[in-house]
């Protein structure tokens, strides 16, 4: 019974054209202004013995940042539905909590995939960021797994927090730690050694490694991709269990 929840989520996102356009236009504006500003400031950078422009290096990082912030909508939506009792009505139907979680997460994941593809298209057409067409399917898979993982993490955190303001504040702090301890704007070698313990447990580090390998080397580190998929599946299962506590009245 995932499809009714997924259909409902997509209807909610597309009901307001202004909201949908803002979700799609915001990352495009981000990448246009960032790329226009940085393109003439920083030269080239080395990634796995391949020299690429800094703007090309930064594109996967901007895509991942967008995934992080867009995935927050899933947990915020669940929070709002819990305190408006909508979630009680939904779960009174023959829909399990696991199906509810997966439907909600898939809904926001489709949005993040559209955002990511639009950003990559703009980067390719407007700023000559090279990327082989054959790597697009695996890039989509990586974006999907990243969105699923971040959404599940946010939901797990949500059930332990009482107010949406506290949740938003905590997530904003966590996102800052994820952003600046991962090689989003600089190579991992440039990160201070005392931050490496955080860097190497940061999921963003591995998603960036996969995206850059797919885009610029035409290769996918399958072990990392498989491990990310397994961890994401376990997080979704845990999130569905935790949701039971959250929805108890």
N, C-alpha and C positions, 0 to 999 in steps of 0.2 A: 504493500500500500504506500509506496514511496511517491508514485506518480501524482496522486491528488495534492500532496504537500508541495511537490516541486512545481506543479501547475499553479498552485495558489501563490507561491513565492514569486514566480515569474510575472503573474498578473499584478501583484503588488508593485513590483519594480517597474512594470511598463504602464501602469495605470496613470501615473503622472509623467507626461512627456518631459516636463521641465526637470524632474528628478532624474529620469533616465539620461537625458542629455547632459546633465551636470556630472553624472557618474562617468560618462564617456568622454566629455570634453575636458574635464579637469586634468586627467593624466596627459592628454594631448598638449594642453597648454604648458604643463610642467616640463614635458620633454622638449618642446619647441624653445622655451625660454632658457632652459638649462643648457641645451645643446648649442644654441646661438651664443650664449655667454662664454661657455667653457671651450668651445671649439678652437678659438684663437689664443687661448691662454696657456693651455697645457699641450705638449706635443704628443709623443708616442709613449707607450708603456708595453712592457713585455708580459705575456701570459703564456706559460708553459713553452718557453723558447720561441714564441711567435710574437713579432712586433705588430701591435695594433694601435690605432689612434686612441687617445684617452676618451674621446666621446663614445667610441665603440665600446670601450671597456666599461664605461659608466651606464650604458643603456640597460643591461640586465639588472644592475643595482636599482635603477629607477623603477623598472618593472616590478621588482620584488618589493620595494617600498610601497608601491600602489597595492600590491596583493595584501601586505600586512594591514594597511589602513582600511581597505575595502572589506576584508574578512571580519573586521570588528562589527560590521552591520549585522552579521548573523547572531552573535551573542546579544547585541543590543535589542534585536527584534524579539528574541526569546524572552529577555527580561521584561520588555513591554507587554508581551502576550501573557506572561505569568501574572503580572499585577493588574491586568485588565480582565483576567480570568478567561481569556480566549483559549489559552492552552488547555484549560480544563475541558472546554467544549470539544476541542479537537481530539483530545485523548479519550473522550467518552465514546467516540466512534471506534470502529475496529481498526485503529491505527496504533501500532506499538511505538514506544518511545524511541527505539532504534530507527524505525522508519521516519519518524518525525525529525530526528536529528539529521539523518542522511538527506532527507528532502530539503531541509533548511540550508544545509551546507552546500548541496549541489546547486541550489538556486543562486547563492552568492558566488559560487565557483564559476558558473557560466558568465556572470558579469565580469569577474576578474580575467577570464580568458579573452573576452571581447576587448577589455581594456588593454591587456597585454599585446594582443595582435594589432590593435590600432596604433599603439606606441611603436611597435617594431616596424609597422608599415611606414609611419611618419619618419622614423629614424632612417629607414632604408631609402625612401624616396627623396627626403629632404636633406639628409646629411651623409649619404653614401655609406651607411653602416652595412657592411657586407654580411650576408647570411644565405646559405644554400637553401633552396626550396625543400630539398629532401629532409632537412633537419626540422622543418616546421611541425610535423606530427609529434616528435619527441619533445619539442619545446612546449607544445600544448599540454602534453602529459605531465611535464615537470611543473608547469604553472598550475595545473589541476591539483596535483599532489600537494604543492605548497599551500594553495588556498584551503584545501581540506584539512591540512595539518594545523595551520594557524587558527582556522575557525574552531577546530576541536579543542585546541589549547585555550582559546578565549572562553569557550563554553565551560570547560573544567574550572577555570578561574572564577567564572561568573557565579557558580553555585555556592561559592564560599563568601560572596560579598553581598551585602544587604541593600546597597543603594547604587543607582546607575552612575551617580557622580563619583563615588569611590572607585567603581569599576573603570570608568573612563580615565580617571587620574592615574590609576595603577597601570593600565594598559599603555597609556602615553609614555610613562616612565620606562616600561618594559620595551616598548618599541624603540625608544631612544638607545637603550642598551643594546638591543639587537642590531640596530642600524650602525652604531659607531664601533662596535666590537667585531663586526663582520667586514669583509673586503668589498664594501659597496662602492666607495669612492676611491679606494686605494688598494694596492695589492696586499696580500696577507703578510708579505715580508716587511711591509712598512708599519705593521701594527706592533706596538711595544710588547716586549716579551712577557711583562707582568699581566697583560690582557689575554695572552694565549689560552689560558685555561677556559676563559669565557668564550673566546673565539671558536675553540674546537668543540664546544658543546652547543654552540649557537647554530640552529638549523639553517639560518640564512647563509652561513659559510658554505654549506654543502649544496644548497639550491643554486647559489651563484656559480659554484664550480661546475655544476651540471649545465646550467644555461650557457655559460661562456664556452665550455667544451663543445656543446652542440652547435652554437652559433658560429664560432670562429675556427674550430678544428674539425667540425663535421663528425665528431665522435661523441658517444654517450657513455659515461662511466656506469655500466650496468649494475655493478655491485652497489654503488651509492644510490642509484635509482631504486633498486629492489629494496634496500634497507630502509630508504625513506618511505616507500609504500607500505612496508610491514609496520613501521613505527606509527604511520598515519592511521592504519587500520586499528591498531591497538588503542590509539588515542580516541578514535571515534567510538569504539566499544566502551571504553572507560567513560567517555562523555555521556553516552546513553544511560549508563548505570548511575552516574552522578546526577543526571537530570531527574531521576526518580525522587531524590531527596528535595530537589528544588521545587518540584511540582506538588509535593504533599502539602495539603492545606491544614 
